[in-house]
Each structure stands twice: as C-alpha cells, then as structure tokens.
Amino acid sequence: MPAPSSTRPGSRSLYRDLRARIGDGSYAAGTPLPSTRVLAAERGLSRGTVSLVYEQLASDGFVDTRPGAATRVAAGAADRIRTQGRADDATEPHRQMPDSDRLSAFAQRLQAMPLRPSAPDPAGVIDFVYGPLAGSDFPTLQWIKALRRAEGQRSQRLEYATPLGAPELRQALQKHLHQTRDIRCSTEQILVVNGSQHALDLCARLLLNPSDRVVVENPGYRMAHQVFAAYGAQLVCADVDDDGLQTAQLAALTAQAPAKLAYATPGHQFPLGGFLPIARRHALLDWARAQRCWLIEDDYDSDYRYTVRPEPSLWSLDRADCVIHVGTFSKTLSPQLRLGYMVLPPALAGLFAQAKLLTDRHSATGPQRALAQLIDDGSYARHVRRMRRKQQARQQALLQALERHLGTQVRIQGAASGLHLAVWFPALPASCEAQLVQAAAQRGVRVYPISPLYLQSSSAQATHAVAGVVMGYALLDLPEIARGVQRLAEALQSLR
C-alpha cells in the first residue's frame, strides 16, 4: 500500500503518517512497508531520511527489520500506538518542528534523526540501561570537600577562562594520562570539553565537509554516527567481530575514495565489547597514515578492565600525529558532571581551542578545579579502583544469572571489560527482537535492542540474523540483576 501523502515535508511528517497508519490498521501486523527507494521518490526525500524514519519505527517497536527482507509491521504495534496515543497527543505541541524550507541543511538532517531524551523509569522497573551510574557510587563527600576548596580559592577577578580548560585540571590530566594510558603530551594539547559527545561534535564541525567519508564501526555508537551524519558526512561501515574493528576491510572500503576521518572504540568496542589487539591497532594506524586520515580514539570506559591486560593506546603508538584521543569522566564519576577531554595532535590544538572559544567560551571552572584536586591527591585513582571492583561484581552477578536462568539459550559478548554486555538469543530470529523487548517491558524489565546500532547499508547486518540486546549493569544492585534476568527468561519463554 503506498505511503500516505502529506502537506508537510520532512521526516517528522513521514514518521507521524506511518505511525498513524499502523495505529489505525491501514498497515496491519506483518504488512511490508514500501521500500526506502519508492517512499523516498514519492515523498521527495532522500533514501537516508526514509531509512532513519524506519530505524526510529523499529527502535520504538512498531516495525521489524531483517537483512535482505522488507520492513514489516510488528505484531501488537497497533495496540501499543493506540495505548500511547493520549500521552503523545498531550505532548504534541512540544514536538512540532518548522517546515524544512525554513531550516538549514544541517537542521534538516538533524530533524530527520531519532534523537530522544531518556525517560525516567516507572517504580519497580528493573532497567538494564547502559550509561547511567548508581547515585550511591558517587564519591559525594570527597567531591563536596574538593569543590568547597576550589570555590574558596576563587580569585578576586571574575573573568572568562581559557577555552582549553582549567590549567590545574590539564596539568593533572597530563600526569594521569601518562601513568594510565602512556600518553605523553603537553598541557596545550589537552582540551577540556563537556563530555565525549561535545568532543565528537567539535571533530565533525572542524574536520568534515558535506559528503566527506567517515569510517565507523558497525554496529557502533549511534550518537557518533548521528553527529557525523548531521554534518553531511557519508558513513563508511567497517564490520566488527569479537576482537573489534576488522581492520582488514579498510583498504577495500576506501580503495575508490579516501576517508577524511575514522572513529573507533579500541579499548572496548561499543556495543559488542571487543578489545582491539595490538596487531590491529598497528594496522589501523598504518591505514590512517596512508590515507592522511584523522583517527578518533574514543576511550569511553576502558578504566573497567577485568580479564584483559591493557594495550598501548592508539595515541601512544601514533607516529603520524593523526590520532585524536577522547576521554570522559561520565563512566567513572557521573555523566551529569559533563566533564571530558581531548588530547589533540599539535597541528589541531590551537584550532580546536578557537572553536571552543567561539561555541561556549569554556567549560565551568569550579568542577574542573575540584576534579584536579581529586586526581592530584590520589582520591580519583582510589575511587576508580573501588568502582572497578563493584562493577566487576555486578557483571559477575549478571553473568551468573544469565547462566542460571537462560544457559545455552544465550550467547554473550563483551565480558572482558566495560559496563555492559551484548546478549544474543540464537534460537530467536532478529525479526522477534522488538517482541522480546516488549515482553520484557510487560514484566517490568527494560532491555535494549541491538538492531538500531547497526547501519542498514553494511554487510554486517547480514550477519545479524538472531535477536540481541544490550544489557548495562552499572545502575543496578545485585538482587535487582538476578530478578531482572529471571523476568527476562520468562519473557523469552512467553515467545516460544
């Protein structure tokens, strides 16, 4: 059945129209949606925009996607839409967007992306979300004391600070990174940013033009993919295996046209958890040097290593000054602090500082100076060691519960490090992934489908034939983890 016409252009209109047709039964369960090519031609949109709308529908559990097959309406989607209808209607004024012809090209690309803030959990829900940390794990007393000392040392002259970041924190980071990552750099190469997403935005803003090619991991970190696509870049997908990015594919992927930028998570691949071996690290650097390509090393949670020994960072191995090292304190302290950093090649340091000055002047200095004190006096290192033990205990509880309740019904990836696991269900086809997530939600458990983390244009999705979920554990206590997995097992059984 052809897609409905709309008087309002853009992806928001397309999403709402498709959702409405599913809700009123025009697209019944199991009905294939039009191909992205056909729908793009009918709506006057790009195929990429239509693909993003389909990805959002899949993420919301309204459609099922399978590699090489048509996108079909998911079972029970109409009921869920009708149930949500009243709440959506109440919030609809806040979701309105201007017509596309009144927006920049950047804004139009942004409008097409399914970016939604996380919603709070209802009482009693066990949430295996990745990202948030338990509030009880934050070093509250140490932080309050450090912040009080920092604010008590405020100078008489209140003025804008350097965009690079507080000198105290950059000096502390210089020593910390040398000791923990073998990164040798000057303080002028360190830029303090508002979390790793801010760092990625600066990289995209300063290093990419529309249509430039960016190599990304697939599956991979969705918000990295989205920030590059928002600036008009063309994403080139490199497949991932148990060891991370498959560097052997890089030469073929860029044989016809070079890449301007590459993004990798070598310390703990997101979401599959691979740890990039030293041979692949050298291969990645050799390829980047031959391409004259910038390489972003996202070191987002490598403080949590359990069964792997540390390998040299890409930065420490780089001899061509092409690596941009990105780190964050969101996984060790709190994402609410919005504290991250970049270690930049000498040729880029001044430019990135200028861009930081132009976009937000500088990050808040009080928290930076407080953090510098915690690093300098050893409190931060002790906190990280304590958190590594706690997170490993949570991970072990999750692994044991999966073994006890699901056994051979699951296959697990990414247990060597990090704050989440990729859990696969070999007997459950990928088309049933949304149903599993919904069945778990009905039992008071939130798990997160892995399909939205795959880019549709890649051969990697062809290997994604079974259902999988990402399960974070940093927010939960041990009894909650055990109860949550038991409920997940009941959800899986209900689909049988």
Order of alpha helices (4+ residues) and beta strands (2+ residues): alpha-alpha-alpha-beta-beta-alpha-alpha-beta-alpha-alpha-beta-alpha-beta-alpha-beta-beta-alpha-beta-alpha-beta-alpha-beta-beta-alpha-alpha-alpha-beta-beta-alpha-beta-beta-beta-alpha
